[in-house]
Amino acid sequence: DTTIGEVKTKLAEMFHEEIEIEKDSAVIGNDVTLMDIGAIPLGTIELGLKCCAGVDLTKLYRPTPMPTVDVIMVRIFEGKKQIKEYVVEIEKSDHVKPWLGGYRNKMTRTEYHHAETQTVYVKKNQVQCNNQSAQTPVFPLKHTQSNTMITRRTQTRSRYIPDIGDVFKKVSDKSYVTYDEWLNKYNIVDHVIKIQTWYRHIKMKKRQKNILEHLYEYTELQVHTKEELRKKLDRVDSADNNLIKKKPSSRHDFDVLYMIIGKWWTNEMQRIRDIPDETIRKNEHVKLLQKEIYYLSKLDRCRAECREKAEQKQLLCLLNKAAKPKKMITSNNKEVSISTIETQKATVLKNIYVKIIRRDVNTEERIEILNEFTDILLKCEGIEFIENILALVRKEIDQMYVGVPKKNLEMTRNRIELLFSKFLNFPEYNKNSKAIRMSGRLRRGATPEERYFTCSRCNRTLPASEYPAAAQKSVHRICNSCEWVENVGSKRIDLKPYKQMLNTIQKRELDKNSTSSLCFGMQPSGMYYLVN
């Protein structure tokens, strides 16, 4: 029932101008209601506004700020596990601060408000001052008497008659002396120059003394730090050698140990040669041979354990990559991971392999792991040595039921792990592992048979990167590990100078921009055979 006149009255408070309302370029009267125009409850209608004075209404219109309310749920942790939820209403107020002072930039028309006028003044906790009002001290008048503890005056007690207690000061008349005359009379400038010279001389002496002291301290500190650095390096070297002797982990550590055994063997041989008696010499040769066999066998056993751990770590890394879900980018630029049948199979194989290589389990847990392992192998058919793995698993279970100690079960467990690691490389049951092994190993276009070779000594199938460059063209291929054992462990050849020689030759070839030289395909062992 709202009329157009009421709408005009409401809008007049906003524009402060006389306006007219139009629809389809026709002015609507004040008695017409909104229902007559076509408005419906909770609906919208489009009308036009026109100012009678010809003023642009869009410049005068300023929308009234409306407060908005937002409702959110807040969770508050009370204690470790107690959570309470509260409904919080956040209201954005339409309050505008009044103008309480400031200034305006004439160029940019930007208004700057004073902070103290826009906010409530905070009173500072200041210490209260003890204000004392006292009379301004003035000289007493002549007729006013003042009582003091001690008589201090220069006037006589009486007006005309002098007294014994009067204080007199002899004053002699002198001529007025100017400032320049005073300077020339007492030679003030010369005295000032002398004082300045003496002060600067003392200051320079102190500065020279400080510089010399700093130099002495620096030289002593430098000598001391050099000595400490040398001692620290000696300690580090000795600690590294002791660590290498106790826990060798890399090829460099075993190189050091083999070189130590070689030097010890050379010194012992020199000592035995100096013995004159032939029988004693033979006995010493036998003892030396027994010690050498003991040391080399122990070192080789330790090296085999390190190699086994490295192979297990490499195989676990390969299984983790194979079990990783496939990732793809959708049209919305979002990453989606998909678990395929191959990744699920690789996940199952990885989990059972982690359980198989564990050594910190008791007999009951080991039997459960082997039974689970048997169930997985029974699903696979068509591989020759699966029956061998199952036979070894049954053998280990029977031995554990009988009560065979763990020390005697190590051979069977190692055999099971070796056969299972070969099983994991079959593409029929683990396609992703074969694809990961083949990627980026050799040149493009090479067949799978060319990518892998079998060592004629250790009978391991390894990629081409594990063989010397010359071994790939020969029929009897020997991997880098077996060749290293032959050179270092058996023949005791120190390949370090030949490695340095090969690096020097490669650097010279790079300086000449000759990247197709044969030296880039050589190994230190090949350099040894070439020189000798």
C-alpha positions in Angstrom: 0.0 0.0 0.0 3.0 2.3 -0.2 2.5 5.3 -2.5 5.0 7.0 -4.7 4.7 10.1 -2.5 6.0 8.2 0.5 8.9 6.9 -1.5 9.8 10.5 -2.6 9.7 11.6 1.0 12.1 8.8 2.0 14.5 9.5 -0.8 14.4 13.3 -0.2 16.2 12.6 3.1 19.0 11.0 1.1 19.4 13.4 -1.8 18.2 16.7 -0.3 16.7 17.6 -3.7 13.2 17.5 -5.2 13.0 14.4 -7.4 10.5 12.7 -9.6 10.0 8.9 -10.2 9.6 7.6 -13.7 8.8 4.3 -15.4 9.3 3.8 -19.1 10.1 7.5 -19.4 6.7 8.5 -17.9 6.4 10.4 -14.6 4.3 8.6 -12.0 1.9 10.5 -9.8 2.2 10.7 -6.0 -1.1 8.9 -5.4 -0.1 5.8 -7.4 0.8 2.8 -5.2 3.6 0.3 -5.9 1.1 -2.5 -6.4 -0.4 -0.6 -9.2 2.9 -0.3 -11.0 3.5 -4.1 -10.8 5.5 -4.6 -7.6 5.0 -7.9 -5.7 5.9 -8.8 -2.1 9.6 -9.7 -1.7 10.2 -8.8 -5.3 12.1 -6.2 -7.2 11.1 -3.4 -9.6 13.2 -1.0 -11.7 12.2 2.7 -11.6 14.0 5.8 -12.8 14.9 8.9 -10.7 14.9 12.4 -12.1 16.0 15.6 -10.3 13.8 18.7 -11.0 16.8 21.1 -10.5 18.8 19.2 -13.2 21.5 17.9 -10.7 23.2 14.6 -11.4 21.8 12.3 -8.7 24.6 9.7 -9.1 27.1 12.2 -7.6 24.8 13.0 -4.6 24.0 9.4 -3.8 26.0 7.8 -1.0 24.8 4.4 0.0 24.1 4.1 3.7 26.5 1.7 5.4 24.7 -1.4 6.6 26.0 -3.5 9.5 26.8 -7.1 8.5 26.8 -10.1 10.8 28.9 -13.2 10.3 28.3 -16.4 12.3 31.2 -18.8 12.7 31.9 -21.9 14.8 34.9 -21.7 17.2 36.5 -24.8 18.7 38.4 -24.3 22.0 40.7 -27.1 23.4 40.2 -27.5 27.1 42.8 -29.9 28.3 44.3 -32.6 26.1 41.2 -34.3 24.7 38.3 -32.0 25.6 37.0 -29.8 22.8 34.1 -27.3 23.2 32.3 -25.6 20.3 31.0 -22.0 20.6 28.8 -20.0 18.1 30.4 -16.6 17.6 28.7 -13.6 15.9 31.0 -11.1 14.2 29.3 -7.8 13.5 30.9 -5.3 11.2 29.7 -2.0 12.6 28.7 1.0 10.4 30.0 3.5 12.9 32.1 6.3 11.4 34.4 8.3 13.6 33.6 12.0 13.6 36.0 14.6 12.4 38.1 15.7 15.4 41.1 17.4 13.8 43.8 16.8 11.2 44.8 18.2 7.9 44.1 17.7 4.2 46.6 17.5 1.3 45.6 20.0 -1.3 47.2 18.1 -4.2 45.9 14.6 -3.5 42.8 15.5 -1.4 43.9 13.0 1.2 42.7 13.5 4.8 45.0 12.8 7.7 43.6 12.5 11.2 45.3 13.1 14.5 45.7 9.9 16.3 45.2 11.4 19.8 41.9 13.0 18.7 40.5 9.8 17.2 41.3 7.5 20.2 40.8 7.8 23.9 43.7 9.5 25.6 45.7 7.1 27.8 46.9 8.6 31.0 50.5 7.9 31.8 51.5 6.8 35.3 53.6 9.8 36.2 55.1 10.4 39.6 53.4 13.2 41.4 55.5 16.3 41.9 55.7 17.9 45.4 55.0 21.5 44.5 56.1 23.9 47.2 55.2 27.6 47.1 57.8 29.8 48.6 58.3 33.6 48.6 60.7 35.0 46.1 63.9 35.9 48.1 64.4 39.6 47.9 66.7 41.9 49.8 65.1 43.1 53.0 64.1 46.7 53.2 66.2 49.2 55.2 63.8 49.6 58.1 63.2 45.8 58.3 65.4 43.8 60.7 66.5 40.2 60.0 67.8 37.8 62.6 70.6 35.4 61.4 72.8 32.8 63.0 76.0 34.5 62.0 76.5 38.2 61.3 77.4 38.6 57.6 77.6 42.1 56.4 79.8 44.7 54.9 77.9 47.6 56.3 78.8 49.2 59.5 76.7 48.6 62.5 76.1 52.3 63.0 75.6 54.9 60.3 78.6 57.0 60.9 80.7 55.6 63.8 82.9 52.6 62.7 83.1 49.5 65.0 85.7 46.8 65.7 83.4 44.1 64.3 83.0 45.8 60.9 84.3 43.9 57.8 86.4 46.0 55.4 88.0 45.1 52.1 90.9 46.9 50.5 90.0 48.0 47.0 92.5 49.6 44.7 91.7 51.3 41.5 93.0 49.8 38.2 92.6 50.7 34.6 90.2 48.7 32.4 91.9 45.9 30.4 90.3 44.6 27.2 90.2 40.9 26.1 92.9 41.2 23.5 95.2 43.1 25.9 94.6 40.3 28.5 95.6 37.6 25.9 98.8 39.5 24.9 99.7 40.3 28.5 99.7 36.7 29.8 100.6 34.9 26.5 97.4 32.8 26.7 97.7 31.6 23.1 101.2 30.2 23.6 100.1 28.3 26.7 97.1 26.9 24.9 99.3 25.7 22.0 101.7 24.0 24.4 98.9 22.2 26.1 97.4 21.0 22.8 100.7 19.8 21.5 101.4 17.9 24.7 97.9 16.3 24.7 98.2 15.3 21.0 101.6 13.8 21.6 100.3 11.7 24.6 97.3 10.6 22.6 99.5 9.5 19.6 101.8 7.6 22.0 98.8 5.7 23.5 97.5 4.9 20.0 100.8 3.5 18.9 101.0 1.4 22.0 97.5 0.0 21.5 98.3 -0.8 17.9 101.5 -2.7 18.9 99.6 -4.6 21.6 96.9 -5.6 19.1 99.6 -6.8 16.6 101.3 -8.9 19.3 98.0 -10.4 20.3 97.0 -11.1 16.7 100.3 -12.8 15.9 100.1 -14.9 19.1 96.5 -15.8 18.4 97.3 -16.8 14.9 100.2 -19.0 16.0 98.0 -20.5 18.7 95.1 -21.1 16.2 97.4 -22.8 13.7 98.8 -25.1 16.4 95.3 -25.9 17.6 94.1 -26.5 14.0 97.0 -28.9 13.4 96.3 -30.8 16.6 92.6 -30.9 15.7 93.3 -32.3 12.2 95.6 -34.9 13.7 92.9 -35.9 16.1 90.3 -36.0 13.3 92.6 -38.2 11.2 93.3 -40.6 14.0 89.5 -40.7 14.9 88.7 -41.4 11.2 91.2 -44.2 11.0 89.9 -45.7 14.2 86.3 -45.4 12.9 87.3 -47.0 9.6 89.0 -49.9 11.5 85.9 -50.4 13.7 83.0 -49.8 11.3 84.0 -49.7 7.6 81.1 -48.8 5.4 82.3 -47.5 2.0 84.7 -48.6 -0.6 87.2 -46.0 0.5 87.2 -47.5 4.0 87.9 -51.0 2.7 90.7 -49.5 0.5 92.3 -48.1 3.6 92.1 -51.4 5.5 93.5 -53.4 2.5 96.4 -50.9 2.2 97.0 -51.2 6.0 97.1 -55.0 5.7 99.4 -54.7 2.6 101.9 -52.4 4.5 101.8 -54.7 7.5 102.5 -57.7 5.2 105.4 -55.9 3.5 107.0 -55.0 6.9 106.6 -58.6 8.2 108.1 -60.0 5.0 111.1 -57.7 5.4 111.5 -58.8 9.0 111.3 -62.5 8.1 114.0 -62.1 5.4 116.4 -60.7 7.9 116.2 -63.9 10.1 119.3 -66.0 9.4 117.9 -69.4 10.6 115.9 -71.1 7.8 113.7 -73.2 10.1 112.6 -70.1 12.1 112.0 -68.3 8.8 109.7 -71.1 7.6 107.8 -71.0 10.9 107.4 -67.3 10.7 106.2 -67.6 7.1 103.5 -70.1 8.2 102.4 -67.8 11.1 102.3 -64.8 8.7 100.2 -66.8 6.2 97.7 -67.8 8.9 97.4 -64.2 10.2 96.9 -62.9 6.6 94.2 -65.5 6.0 92.5 -64.6 9.2 92.5 -60.8 8.6 91.5 -61.1 4.9 88.6 -63.5 5.7 87.4 -61.3 8.5 87.6 -58.2 6.2 85.9 -60.0 3.4 83.1 -61.2 5.7 82.5 -57.6 6.9 82.5 -56.4 3.2 79.9 -59.0 2.3 77.7 -57.8 5.2 78.0 -54.2 4.0 77.3 -55.2 0.4 74.2 -57.1 1.6 72.9 -54.1 3.5 73.5 -51.8 0.5 71.6 -54.2 -1.8 68.7 -54.4 0.7 68.6 -50.6 0.9 68.7 -50.3 -2.9 66.0 -52.9 -3.4 63.8 -51.2 -0.8 64.2 -47.9 -2.6 63.2 -49.6 -5.8 60.1 -51.1 -4.2 59.1 -47.7 -2.7 59.3 -46.2 -6.2 57.3 -49.1 -7.7 54.6 -48.8 -4.9 54.2 -45.1 -5.4 50.8 -44.2 -6.7 50.5 -42.7 -10.2 50.1 -39.0 -10.2 48.3 -36.9 -12.9 47.1 -33.3 -13.3 43.5 -32.7 -14.0 41.9 -29.9 -16.0 41.6 -27.9 -12.9 45.4 -28.0 -12.3 45.0 -30.3 -9.3 47.1 -33.3 -8.6 45.4 -36.6 -8.4 47.1 -39.9 -7.3 45.7 -43.2 -8.6 46.6 -46.6 -7.1 46.8 -49.1 -10.0 47.0 -52.9 -9.8 50.8 -52.8 -10.3 51.3 -50.4 -7.4 49.1 -52.5 -5.1 51.1 -55.6 -6.0 54.3 -53.7 -5.4 53.0 -52.5 -2.0 52.3 -56.1 -0.9 55.7 -57.3 -2.0 57.4 -54.4 -0.3 55.6 -55.1 3.0 56.5 -58.8 3.0 60.1 -58.1 2.0 60.5 -55.7 5.0 59.2 -58.4 7.3 61.4 -61.1 5.7 64.7 -59.2 6.3 63.9 -58.5 9.9 66.1 -60.2 12.5 64.6 -58.8 15.8 61.6 -61.1 15.9 60.9 -64.2 18.0 60.1 -67.7 16.7 56.3 -67.3 16.7 56.4 -64.0 14.8 58.8 -65.5 12.3 56.6 -68.5 11.7 53.6 -66.1 11.1 55.7 -64.1 8.6 56.7 -67.2 6.7 53.1 -68.5 6.5 52.0 -65.1 5.1 55.0 -65.3 2.6 53.9 -68.8 1.6 50.3 -67.6 0.8 51.7 -64.9 -1.4 54.0 -67.3 -3.3 51.2 -69.8 -3.9 49.4 -67.2 -5.9 52.3 -67.0 -8.4 52.9 -69.7 -11.0 55.2 -70.1 -13.9 58.6 -69.4 -12.2 61.1 -72.2 -11.8 62.6 -71.4 -8.4 59.3 -70.7 -6.6 59.3 -74.3 -5.5 62.8 -73.9 -4.2 61.7 -70.9 -2.1 58.8 -72.8 -0.7 61.0 -75.7 0.2 63.4 -73.4 2.0 60.5 -71.8 3.9 59.2 -75.2 5.0 62.7 -76.2 6.0 63.1 -73.1 8.2 59.7 -73.7 9.8 60.6 -77.3 10.6 64.0 -76.3 12.0 62.4 -73.7 14.3 59.8 -76.2 15.5 62.6 -78.6 16.4 64.5 -75.8 18.3 67.5 -75.1 16.1 69.4 -72.0 17.3 69.3 -68.8 15.3 72.9 -69.0 14.4 72.4 -72.2 12.4 69.3 -70.7 10.6 71.2 -67.8 9.0 72.3 -69.7 5.9 68.6 -70.7 5.1 67.4 -67.2 5.7 70.0 -65.7 3.5 69.1 -68.1 0.7 65.4 -67.2 1.1 66.2 -63.5 0.9 68.4 -64.0 -2.2 65.8 -66.0 -4.1 63.0 -63.6 -3.1 65.1 -60.6 -4.3 65.4 -62.2 -7.7 61.7 -62.9 -7.7 61.0 -59.2 -7.1 62.8 -58.3 -10.4 60.5 -60.4 -12.6 58.3 -58.1 -14.7 55.4 -60.6 -14.7 54.8 -59.9 -11.0 56.4 -56.5 -10.5 56.2 -54.5 -13.7 57.1 -51.2 -12.2 60.4 -52.3 -10.8 61.6 -53.4 -14.2 60.6 -50.1 -15.8 62.4 -48.2 -13.0 65.5 -50.2 -13.5 65.6 -49.8 -17.2 65.0 -46.0 -17.2 68.0 -43.8 -17.7 70.6 -46.5 -17.5 72.0 -46.5 -21.0 71.4 -44.9 -24.4 68.1 -44.6 -26.1 67.1 -47.4 -28.5 69.0 -50.1 -26.6 67.3 -53.5 -26.2 66.6 -54.8 -22.7 69.2 -57.6 -23.2 71.9 -55.0 -23.8 71.1 -53.1 -20.7 71.9 -55.9 -18.2 74.9 -58.2 -18.0 75.8 -61.2 -15.8 79.1 -61.2 -14.0 81.2 -64.3 -14.7 82.5 -64.4 -11.1 79.7 -63.4 -8.7 76.9 -64.5 -11.2 74.9 -61.3 -10.4 72.8 -59.6 -13.1 73.7 -55.9 -13.0 73.2 -52.8 -15.2 75.9 -51.7 -17.6 76.9 -48.9 -15.3 78.3 -51.5 -12.8 80.8 -52.8 -15.4 84.0 -51.2 -16.8 83.7 -49.7 -20.3 86.0 -52.3 -21.8 84.2 -55.3 -20.2 80.9 -54.6 -22.1 82.6 -55.6 -25.4 84.1 -58.8 -24.1 82.5 -62.2 -23.5 83.8 -62.7 -20.0 82.4 -59.7 -18.2 83.6 -58.9 -14.6 81.8 -56.3 -12.6 83.5 -53.3 -10.9 83.2 -55.0 -7.4 84.9 -58.2 -8.5 87.6 -56.3 -10.3 88.2 -54.2 -7.3 88.6 -57.3 -5.1 91.1 -58.7 -7.6 93.2 -55.5 -7.7 93.1 -54.4 -4.1 92.4 -57.6 -2.1 94.5 -60.2 -4.0 97.2 -58.2 -5.9 97.3 -55.3 -3.4 97.7 -52.7 -6.1 97.4 -49.1 -5.0 95.3 -47.5 -7.8 95.4 -44.0 -6.2 98.3 -42.6 -8.3 96.7 -44.1 -11.5 93.4 -42.5 -10.6 95.1 -39.1 -10.2 96.9 -39.7 -13.5 93.6 -40.4 -15.3 92.0 -37.3 -13.8 94.9 -35.1 -15.0 94.6 -36.5 -18.5 90.8 -36.0 -18.6 91.3 -32.4 -17.4 93.8 -31.7 -20.2 91.5 -33.2 -22.8 88.6 -31.0 -21.5 90.9 -27.9 -21.8 91.4 -28.8 -25.5 87.6 -29.3 -26.0 88.2 -33.0 -26.9 85.2 -34.8 -25.3 85.5 -37.8 -27.5 88.8 -39.0 -26.2 89.2 -42.6 -25.0 90.4 -41.5 -21.5 86.8 -40.6 -20.5 85.8 -44.3 -20.9 88.8 -45.7 -18.9 89.0 -46.8 -15.3 92.0 -46.6 -12.9 92.5 -50.3 -13.4 92.7 -49.8 -17.2 95.2 -47.0 -16.6 97.3 -49.4 -14.5 97.4 -52.1 -17.3 98.2 -49.4 -19.9 101.2 -48.0 -17.9 102.6 -51.3 -16.9 
